[in-house]
Amino acid sequence: MKCKGMKLRKVLGYWVLSLSYSKTVYLHRYIWEEEYGSIPDKMILHHKDGDGSNNDLSNLELMSHTDHRRTHAGWSRDEDGWT
């Protein structure tokens, strides 16, 4: 992605986009919001494959903080809930 005035850098495994001198955003959030709109309060984006630099929309999943913690703790989810 190249846009005039925007700079891209990697920070702790995530791409960060500098929109202006004082405004930066995580690239995965920027990509999601361009496609789907604002991320609802108390929701976060999860990288399904665990690679924070893979910002393809098919790799991003919107989930609650609780579900995100469960996912990283090794829990699994199916149609019956968490196990």
matplotlib code that plots the C-alpha trace (Angstrom):
import matplotlib.pyplot as plt

x = [0.0, 1.4, -0.4, 1.1, 2.0, 1.5, 4.3, 4.3, 6.5, 6.5, 6.2, 6.3, 5.1, 2.3, 2.2, 1.6, 0.4, 1.3, -1.6, -0.1, 2.5, 0.3, -2.1, -1.0, -3.2, -2.6, -2.8, -5.2, -7.6, -7.4, -8.0, -11.0, -12.5, -12.1, -14.1, -16.6, -16.7, -15.8, -14.9, -17.6, -16.7, -15.3, -14.4, -11.0, -9.5, -7.8, -5.3, -6.6, -3.2, -1.3, 0.8, 0.3, 1.7, -0.8, -3.5, -5.6, -9.3, -9.8, -7.3, -9.0, -11.8, -13.8, -14.2, -14.7, -11.7, -13.0, -13.1, -9.7, -8.2, -9.8, -8.5, -4.9, -5.3, -5.9, -9.7, -11.7, -15.1, -17.8, -21.5, -22.1, -19.7, -16.2, -14.3]
y = [0.0, 3.4, 6.6, 10.0, 11.2, 7.8, 5.7, 2.1, 0.5, -2.7, -2.6, -5.8, -7.9, -5.6, -3.1, 0.4, 3.1, 6.7, 8.8, 12.1, 13.5, 12.8, 10.0, 6.3, 3.2, -0.5, -1.5, -4.4, -2.1, 0.4, -2.4, -3.7, -0.3, 0.6, -2.5, -2.9, 0.4, 1.1, -1.7, -1.9, -1.0, -3.9, -5.9, -6.6, -8.0, -11.4, -12.7, -16.2, -17.6, -16.0, -13.8, -10.2, -9.1, -11.0, -8.4, -10.1, -9.7, -13.4, -13.7, -11.2, -12.1, -9.7, -11.1, -10.0, -9.6, -12.7, -14.8, -13.6, -14.6, -18.0, -18.5, -17.7, -19.9, -22.9, -23.2, -24.3, -23.1, -25.0, -24.6, -25.8, -23.2, -23.2, -26.2]
z = [0.0, -1.0, -0.3, -0.4, 3.1, 4.7, 6.1, 7.0, 9.6, 11.6, 15.4, 17.5, 14.6, 13.5, 10.6, 11.8, 9.4, 10.0, 8.5, 9.6, 12.0, 15.0, 13.8, 13.6, 13.3, 13.1, 9.5, 10.2, 11.9, 9.0, 6.4, 8.4, 8.8, 5.2, 4.2, 7.1, 9.0, 12.6, 15.0, 17.7, 21.3, 23.3, 20.1, 18.7, 15.6, 15.7, 13.2, 12.5, 11.5, 14.4, 12.0, 13.0, 9.7, 7.6, 7.2, 4.5, 5.3, 5.2, 8.1, 10.3, 12.7, 14.9, 18.4, 22.1, 24.4, 26.3, 23.2, 22.1, 25.5, 25.2, 21.7, 22.8, 25.9, 23.6, 24.0, 20.9, 19.7, 17.8, 17.4, 21.0, 22.5, 24.1, 25.2]

ax = plt.figure().add_subplot(projection="3d")
ax.plot(x, y, z, "-o")
ax.set_aspect("equal")
plt.show()
